[in-house]
Amino acid sequence: MWGPRQPGQRWWQRAMRRRLPVLGWLPRYSLTCLRLDVTAGITVGLTVVPQALAYAEVAGLPVQYGLYSSFVGCFVYCLLGTAKDVTLGPTAIMSLLVSSYTFHDPTYAVLLAFLSGCIQLAMGLLHLGFLLDFVSCPVIKGFTSAASITISFNQVKNILGLQGIPRQFFLQVYETLRRIGETRSAPSLHPCCTQVLPDSPPFAPGFQCCSLPSARNALVVLAAGLVAYSFQVSGSQPLMLTGSVPRGLPPFDPPPFSKAVPNGTVPFGRMVQDMGAGLAVVPLVGVLETVAIAKAFASQNDYRIDANQELLAMGTANLLGSFFSSYPITGSFGRTAVNAQTGPQCTLVLLSLAYLTSLFCYIPKAALAAVIISAVIPMFDARIFRTLWRVKRLDLIPLCVTFLLCFWEVQYGIMAGVLVSGILLLYSVARPPIKVLEQGVLLVQPGSSLHFPAADHLQDIIRDRALAASPPRSVILDCHHVSTIDYTAVVGLAELLQDLHKHGISLVFCSLQDPVLRALLAADLEGFRHFPSWEEAGEAAMRHTHGCWQAGAPREPGE
């Protein structure tokens, strides 16, 4: 959270501070902070307006929906969010997902925002934030890198002035290459004249909020609009323009729960069915993106975040935003890097909606395409492949699976990546590292906790090594790395004790942690013996083995 817990607070005060983080920082807010936030907010606002227009284009929606999605989340997150640096709004990745699941229809997009908000709210209330930990970094990197390529190539048609290009990536590539001879020269030259610098790294040292690159998108769009306006005045317009944008704020209306079509009405149930996997993918990716940004900036600026509270903040922002015709929103890396508070940014968006929409019609689509491409290029992380090759090559599997399948369909890529990561995780549980040393006795050291998938594996290793020795050797199970054990593993150890006992082989335990010791004692295993260290266990095992071979007896008296 943003501040330490104050001593002497009552439970309801602590609950209020936890659910309304604004109560933690607002009493300490000063005029100096306000001046800095106004400056930063205006700078981010100059970035937000052209990006909002461009991201609506990615989502396949009229450009005003990008602006509608840019102000409600700011106000809500200011009150409920736990990361003081994060800004919410439309982003490239979320716009790509909206395009995939809403069929370029604003009615579906607004309903998706409402349902995503409900799902995120429910996850927050049920404290399901821990589920986000099961989406590994290779899956996220694979998805964002594929999204960078997909979104960039999706804008090539606007730069070349092509129309009727399909949405699916492979068909898009084929049709673009096939029809490249139809390129309109003016749109293709336009983005070259309005080149946009790539986004600055989010954590660049000495980053200045008021630097020229921060407002470069606004300058590019302004310059492109002037060029288009000059063509319009001269009576010829070779550029593809954004078109007219409705003026004024969106009405406060509940999200649509049905859709009127020429031959009837599409009911709510059918709309939900049409969106399909989007109802799981969109809320999950939205929260993942926001939490990833929040964690990064929380670490840099020395404060803590609460994943469950982030779910509540995101859910509330999307739910309320749907009443203002917003499509699903999430945290933005580029705008968060400016370290802005939300008030001035939202105000600038509202002013744009109120007074500037009549000017947006002159913005060329090629200029918005250049803004989008410059924003998403840094999302492609080519170094991650080399890094994983050096660190852990097995992690390349979920990375490559996610990366490749996302070009087919985004949901398949994410689900396949999570599934592969889960299989690798389960494999490490089912086949924990087990070290076996021969020191007169067999010293067996499991490298992690013992759960039911690993029970048979451990039994097979101990039984095979113990019986293969000549003469058969006693076994010491060193459990200093085993912090937990489940019932199936306990049953497996009971069977192993009995099996080795039949062959006159002793099995003793050492270095048991308290939870494991309690579980084994509660199971009342026959012949169970344990010692504080493996040296003591080794002495007991050697005495047992020596006594058994001298007396020919299968078990040792005493102990």
C-alpha positions in Angstrom: 0.0 0.0 0.0 1.0 3.7 -0.1 1.7 4.2 3.6 2.5 2.2 6.7 -0.3 1.2 9.1 -0.9 3.8 11.7 -0.8 2.5 15.4 -4.1 2.7 17.3 -6.4 2.4 14.3 -9.6 0.6 14.7 -10.5 -2.4 12.5 -13.0 -0.4 10.4 -10.4 2.3 9.8 -7.9 -0.2 8.6 -10.5 -1.8 6.4 -11.4 1.7 4.9 -7.7 2.5 4.2 -7.3 -0.9 2.6 -10.3 -0.6 0.3 -9.8 3.2 -0.3 -6.1 3.7 -0.7 -6.7 7.4 -1.4 -7.2 7.8 2.4 -3.6 6.9 2.9 -2.0 9.5 0.7 -4.5 12.3 0.5 -3.8 13.7 4.0 -0.1 14.1 3.1 -0.8 15.7 -0.3 0.8 19.1 -0.7 0.8 22.1 -3.1 4.2 21.0 -4.4 2.8 17.6 -5.3 -0.1 19.3 -7.0 2.1 21.5 -9.2 4.2 18.5 -10.3 1.1 16.4 -11.0 -0.5 19.2 -13.0 2.6 19.4 -15.2 2.9 15.6 -15.6 -0.9 15.2 -16.1 -0.9 17.7 -19.0 2.1 16.0 -20.6 0.4 12.6 -20.3 -2.8 14.1 -21.6 -1.0 15.3 -24.8 0.0 11.6 -25.2 -3.3 10.1 -24.3 -5.5 12.0 -26.8 -3.8 10.9 -30.0 -3.1 7.4 -28.6 -6.8 7.0 -27.6 -7.8 7.9 -31.2 -5.2 5.4 -32.6 -6.1 2.6 -30.2 -9.8 2.8 -31.1 -8.7 2.3 -34.7 -6.8 -0.9 -33.5 -10.0 -2.1 -31.8 -12.0 -1.5 -35.0 -14.3 1.0 -33.3 -15.1 4.6 -34.1 -12.3 6.9 -32.9 -14.5 8.6 -30.2 -14.6 5.4 -28.3 -10.9 5.7 -27.6 -11.6 9.0 -25.9 -14.7 7.7 -24.1 -12.4 5.0 -22.6 -9.7 7.4 -21.4 -11.2 9.3 -18.5 -13.4 7.2 -16.2 -10.7 4.8 -15.3 -8.4 7.6 -14.3 -10.8 8.9 -11.7 -11.6 5.5 -10.3 -8.1 4.2 -10.1 -7.0 7.4 -8.3 -9.4 6.4 -5.5 -9.0 2.6 -5.4 -5.7 1.7 -7.0 -2.6 0.8 -4.9 0.0 2.0 -7.3 0.4 5.8 -7.4 2.1 5.8 -10.8 -0.3 3.7 -12.9 -2.6 5.3 -15.4 -5.5 3.4 -16.9 -6.9 3.7 -20.4 -7.0 2.1 -23.8 -3.8 0.2 -24.7 -2.6 -1.5 -27.8 -2.9 -5.0 -26.4 -6.3 -4.5 -25.0 -7.5 -2.9 -28.2 -6.2 -5.9 -30.1 -8.2 -8.2 -27.9 -11.3 -6.1 -28.2 -11.0 -6.3 -32.0 -10.7 -10.1 -31.8 -13.8 -10.6 -29.6 -16.3 -7.8 -30.4 -16.5 -7.9 -34.2 -15.7 -4.2 -34.5 -19.1 -3.5 -32.9 -19.3 -0.8 -30.2 -22.3 -2.6 -28.6 -20.3 -5.7 -28.0 -17.2 -3.7 -26.9 -19.2 -1.8 -24.2 -20.9 -4.9 -22.9 -17.5 -6.7 -22.8 -16.2 -3.8 -20.6 -19.1 -4.3 -18.2 -18.7 -8.1 -18.0 -15.0 -7.8 -17.6 -15.5 -5.4 -14.8 -17.9 -7.8 -13.1 -15.5 -10.7 -13.4 -12.5 -8.7 -12.1 -14.6 -7.4 -9.2 -15.7 -10.9 -8.3 -12.1 -12.1 -8.4 -11.0 -9.3 -6.1 -13.8 -9.9 -3.6 -13.0 -13.6 -3.5 -9.3 -12.8 -3.1 -8.3 -14.7 -6.2 -5.3 -12.4 -7.0 -3.0 -15.4 -6.4 -4.2 -16.9 -9.7 -2.3 -14.3 -11.6 0.9 -15.9 -10.4 0.2 -19.0 -12.6 0.7 -17.0 -15.8 4.5 -17.1 -16.2 6.8 -14.5 -17.6 7.6 -16.5 -20.8 3.9 -16.6 -21.6 3.5 -12.9 -21.1 6.6 -12.1 -23.1 5.4 -14.4 -25.9 2.0 -12.8 -26.0 3.3 -9.2 -26.0 5.9 -9.9 -28.6 3.4 -11.5 -30.9 0.9 -8.7 -30.2 3.6 -6.1 -31.2 4.0 -7.8 -34.6 0.3 -8.3 -35.1 -0.7 -4.8 -34.2 2.1 -3.2 -36.3 1.3 -5.2 -39.4 -2.4 -4.4 -38.9 -1.6 -0.8 -39.5 0.3 -1.3 -42.7 -3.0 -1.2 -44.6 -3.6 2.4 -43.3 -0.1 3.4 -44.3 -0.5 2.0 -47.8 -4.1 3.2 -48.2 -5.6 -0.3 -48.7 -9.1 -1.3 -47.7 -10.9 -4.6 -47.2 -7.9 -6.3 -45.6 -9.1 -9.3 -43.4 -8.4 -9.3 -39.6 -6.8 -12.7 -39.3 -3.0 -12.2 -39.3 -2.0 -14.8 -42.0 -4.8 -13.7 -44.3 -3.8 -10.1 -43.6 -0.2 -10.8 -44.7 -1.3 -12.6 -47.8 -3.8 -10.0 -48.9 -1.5 -7.1 -48.2 1.3 -8.6 -50.2 -1.1 -9.6 -53.0 -2.6 -6.1 -53.3 0.6 -4.0 -52.6 0.3 -2.7 -56.2 -2.8 -0.8 -55.2 -0.9 1.3 -52.7 -1.9 5.0 -52.7 1.3 7.1 -52.8 0.2 10.0 -50.6 -0.8 7.9 -47.5 2.4 5.8 -47.8 4.6 8.9 -47.9 2.8 10.6 -45.1 4.0 8.6 -42.1 7.6 9.0 -43.4 7.2 12.7 -43.1 5.7 12.5 -39.7 8.1 9.9 -38.2 7.5 9.1 -34.6 10.3 8.3 -32.2 9.9 5.0 -30.4 8.7 5.1 -26.8 11.3 5.9 -24.2 12.2 3.0 -21.8 9.8 3.1 -18.8 12.7 3.3 -16.3 15.1 5.6 -18.2 17.3 7.5 -15.7 16.7 11.2 -15.5 13.3 10.9 -17.4 11.8 14.4 -17.7 8.1 14.7 -17.7 8.0 17.8 -19.8 10.5 16.6 -22.5 9.6 16.9 -26.1 9.4 13.1 -26.8 6.6 12.9 -24.2 4.3 15.0 -26.4 5.6 13.8 -29.7 2.3 12.0 -30.5 0.4 15.2 -30.2 2.9 17.1 -32.3 2.8 14.4 -35.0 -1.0 14.3 -35.2 -1.2 18.1 -35.2 1.3 18.3 -38.1 -0.4 15.6 -40.0 -3.8 17.3 -39.5 -2.4 20.6 -40.8 -1.2 18.8 -43.9 -4.5 17.1 -44.5 -6.4 20.4 -43.9 -4.2 22.1 -46.5 -5.2 19.4 -49.0 -8.8 19.9 -48.1 -8.7 23.7 -48.6 -7.0 23.2 -52.0 -9.9 21.0 -53.1 -8.1 17.6 -53.3 -7.7 15.1 -50.6 -5.4 12.1 -51.4 -5.3 11.0 -47.7 -7.6 8.7 -45.9 -9.0 10.7 -43.0 -10.4 9.7 -39.6 -13.8 11.3 -40.5 -16.2 13.2 -38.3 -16.2 12.6 -34.5 -19.3 13.3 -32.5 -18.9 16.3 -30.2 -19.5 16.3 -26.5 -19.3 13.8 -23.6 -20.8 10.3 -23.9 -24.2 10.0 -22.3 -24.5 8.2 -19.0 -26.4 5.0 -20.0 -26.4 1.4 -18.8 -24.4 -0.9 -21.1 -26.5 -2.6 -23.8 -27.7 -6.0 -22.8 -29.2 -6.7 -26.3 -28.6 -5.5 -29.8 -31.1 -4.5 -32.4 -30.5 -5.9 -35.9 -32.5 -5.5 -39.0 -34.3 -8.8 -38.6 -34.9 -8.8 -34.9 -32.8 -8.5 -31.7 -29.7 -10.3 -30.5 -30.4 -11.3 -26.8 -28.0 -11.0 -24.0 -27.3 -14.7 -23.9 -26.4 -14.8 -27.6 -24.1 -11.8 -27.2 -22.2 -13.6 -24.3 -22.0 -16.7 -26.4 -20.6 -14.7 -29.3 -17.8 -13.2 -27.2 -16.9 -16.7 -25.9 -13.3 -17.0 -24.6 -13.0 -13.2 -24.6 -14.9 -13.1 -21.2 -11.9 -15.0 -19.7 -9.0 -13.6 -21.7 -9.9 -9.9 -21.6 -10.2 -9.6 -17.8 -7.2 -11.8 -17.2 -4.9 -9.9 -19.6 -6.2 -6.6 -18.4 -5.3 -7.3 -14.8 -2.0 -9.0 -15.7 -0.9 -5.9 -17.6 -1.9 -3.5 -14.8 -0.3 -5.6 -12.0 2.9 -6.1 -14.0 3.2 -2.3 -14.4 2.3 -1.6 -10.8 4.8 -4.1 -9.5 7.6 -2.6 -11.6 7.0 0.9 -10.5 6.3 -0.1 -6.9 9.7 -1.7 -6.8 11.3 1.3 -8.3 9.6 3.8 -6.0 9.5 1.8 -2.8 5.9 1.0 -2.1 3.7 -2.1 -2.1 0.7 -3.1 -4.1 -2.2 -5.5 -3.3 -3.2 -7.8 -6.2 -6.7 -8.2 -4.8 -7.2 -4.5 -4.5 -5.9 -4.0 -8.0 -8.6 -6.5 -9.2 -11.2 -4.4 -7.3 -9.9 -1.1 -8.9 -9.8 -2.6 -12.4 -13.2 -4.1 -12.0 -14.8 -0.9 -10.8 -13.1 1.1 -13.5 -14.3 -1.2 -16.3 -17.8 -1.5 -14.8 -18.4 2.2 -14.4 -16.6 3.0 -17.7 -19.2 0.8 -19.5 -21.9 3.3 -18.4 -19.9 6.0 -20.4 -19.5 3.8 -23.6 -16.0 2.7 -22.7 -14.4 -0.5 -24.0 -12.2 -2.5 -21.7 -9.1 -0.6 -20.3 -6.0 -1.5 -18.5 -2.7 0.0 -17.3 -0.4 1.7 -19.9 3.4 1.3 -19.8 4.2 4.4 -21.8 1.8 6.7 -20.0 2.7 5.3 -16.6 6.4 6.0 -17.3 5.6 9.7 -17.2 4.7 9.2 -13.5 1.5 11.1 -13.9 -1.4 11.6 -11.5 -4.8 11.1 -13.2 -6.7 14.4 -12.6 -5.1 16.7 -15.2 -4.9 13.9 -17.8 -8.6 13.1 -17.5 -9.4 16.8 -17.6 -7.5 17.2 -20.9 -9.4 14.3 -22.4 -12.8 15.8 -21.3 -11.8 19.1 -22.8 -10.9 17.4 -26.1 -14.3 15.7 -26.1 -16.1 19.0 -25.4 -14.3 21.3 -27.8 -11.8 19.7 -30.2 -13.7 16.8 -31.8 -14.5 18.9 -34.8 -10.8 19.0 -35.6 -10.2 15.3 -35.3 -11.8 14.6 -38.7 -8.7 16.0 -40.5 -6.4 13.5 -38.8 -5.0 11.1 -41.5 -5.3 7.4 -40.7 -1.7 7.0 -41.7 -0.6 9.4 -38.9 -2.6 7.3 -36.4 -1.0 4.2 -37.8 2.5 5.7 -37.2 1.5 6.6 -33.6 0.4 3.0 -33.0 3.5 1.4 -34.6 5.8 3.6 -32.6 4.0 2.6 -29.4 4.0 -1.1 -29.9 7.5 -1.7 -31.4 9.2 -1.6 -27.9 6.8 -4.4 -26.8 8.8 -6.9 -29.0 11.5 -8.3 -26.8 14.0 -10.1 -29.0 16.5 -10.5 -26.1 14.1 -12.8 -24.1 14.9 -15.7 -26.4 18.6 -15.4 -25.8 18.1 -14.8 -22.1 16.0 -17.9 -21.6 18.5 -20.0 -23.6 21.1 -19.0 -21.1 19.0 -19.2 -18.0 16.6 -22.1 -18.5 16.0 -23.5 -21.9 12.9 -25.4 -20.9 11.1 -22.0 -20.5 11.5 -21.4 -24.2 8.8 -24.0 -24.8 5.9 -21.9 -23.3 7.4 -18.8 -24.8 7.5 -20.2 -28.4 4.1 -21.9 -28.1 2.5 -18.7 -27.0 4.3 -16.5 -29.5 3.5 -18.7 -32.5 -0.2 -19.5 -31.6 -1.0 -15.9 -30.9 -0.6 -15.2 -34.7 -3.4 -17.7 -35.2 -5.8 -16.6 -32.4 -4.8 -14.7 -29.3 -6.9 -16.8 -26.9 -5.3 -20.0 -28.3 -1.8 -18.6 -27.7 -2.5 -17.6 -24.2 -4.3 -20.7 -23.2 -1.7 -23.0 -24.8 1.1 -21.1 -23.1 -0.6 -21.3 -19.7 -1.3 -25.0 -20.3 2.3 -25.8 -21.2 3.6 -23.8 -18.3 1.3 -25.7 -16.0 2.5 -29.1 -17.4 6.1 -28.1 -16.8 5.2 -27.0 -13.3 3.4 -30.3 -12.6 6.3 -32.2 -14.0 8.7 -30.6 -11.6 6.3 -31.6 -8.8 6.0 -35.1 -10.1 9.7 -35.6 -10.7 11.5 -33.6 -8.0 15.3 -33.8 -8.0 16.5 -36.7 -5.9 20.2 -37.1 -5.0 21.5 -40.6 -4.0 24.8 -41.0 -2.2 26.5 -44.2 -1.2 28.4 -43.9 2.1 28.2 -47.4 3.5 24.4 -46.8 3.4 22.3 -45.2 0.8 21.7 -41.5 1.6 18.6 -40.3 -0.4 17.9 -36.5 -0.5 14.7 -35.3 -2.2 15.2 -31.8 -3.4 11.7 -30.5 -2.7 8.4 -31.3 -1.0 6.8 -34.6 -1.6 3.3 -34.7 -3.2 1.2 -37.5 -4.6 2.6 -37.3 -8.2 6.1 -38.0 -6.8 5.2 -40.9 -4.5 5.8 -43.7 -6.9 8.9 -42.1 -8.4 10.6 -41.8 -5.0 9.6 -45.4 -4.1 11.0 -46.8 -7.3 14.4 -45.0 -6.9 14.9 -46.1 -3.3 13.7 -49.7 -3.9 15.8 -50.2 -7.0 19.0 -48.7 -5.6 18.7 -50.4 -2.2 18.0 -53.9 -3.7 20.6 -53.6 -6.4 23.4 -53.1 -3.9 25.4 -56.2 -2.9 25.0 -56.7 -0.1 21.7 -54.7 0.2 22.3 -51.5 2.1 20.1 -49.6 4.6 18.6 -46.4 3.5 18.6 -42.9 5.1 15.9 -40.5 3.8 17.3 -37.0 4.4 14.2 -34.7 4.4 15.8 -31.3 5.2 14.5 -29.9 1.8 11.0 -31.4 2.4 8.7 -28.8 3.9 5.4 -30.4 3.1 4.1 -33.9 2.5 0.6 -35.1 1.5 -1.3 -38.3 2.4 -0.5 -40.2 -0.8 3.2 -39.7 -0.2 2.8 -40.8 3.4 1.0 -44.0 2.2 3.8 -44.6 -0.3 6.5 -44.3 2.4 4.5 -46.8 4.6 4.5 -49.3 1.7 8.2 -48.7 1.1 9.0 -49.4 4.8 7.1 -52.7 4.7 8.7 -53.7 1.3 12.3 -53.0 2.5 11.6 -54.7 5.9 10.8 -57.9 4.0 14.3 -57.8 2.5 16.0 -57.1 5.8 16.7 -53.5 4.8 16.3 -50.6 7.2 14.8 -47.2 6.2 15.3 -44.4 8.7 14.5 -40.7 8.4 16.5 -37.6 9.4 16.3 -33.8 9.4 12.5 -33.8 9.4 10.8 -30.4 9.5 8.0 -30.1 12.0 5.0 -30.3 9.6 6.4 -33.4 8.0 7.3 -35.0 11.3 3.8 -34.4 12.6 2.2 -35.9 9.5 4.4 -39.1 9.7 3.8 -39.5 13.5 0.1 -39.0 13.0 0.1 -41.8 10.3 1.6 -44.2 12.9 3.9 -45.9 10.4 5.1 -49.3 11.5 8.9 -49.3 11.9 9.2 -45.5 11.5 12.4 -44.1 13.1 13.8 -40.6 12.8 16.9 -38.8 13.9 18.0 -35.1 14.1 20.9 -35.6 11.7 22.0 -38.0 9.0 25.2 -38.9 11.0 23.1 -40.3 13.8 20.7 -41.9 11.3 23.7 -43.5 9.6 25.0 -45.0 12.8 21.6 -46.5 13.6 21.3 -47.9 10.1 24.8 -49.4 10.2 24.1 -51.1 13.5 20.8 -52.4 12.1 22.5 -53.8 9.0 25.4 -55.3 10.9 23.0 -56.9 13.5 20.8 -58.3 10.7 23.6 -60.0 8.9 25.1 -61.4 12.1 21.9 -62.8 13.5 20.2 -63.4 10.2 17.2 -61.6 11.6 15.0 -59.4 9.5 14.6 -56.6 12.1 16.5 -55.0 15.0 15.3 -55.3 18.6 15.2 -52.1 20.7 15.3 -48.7 18.9 
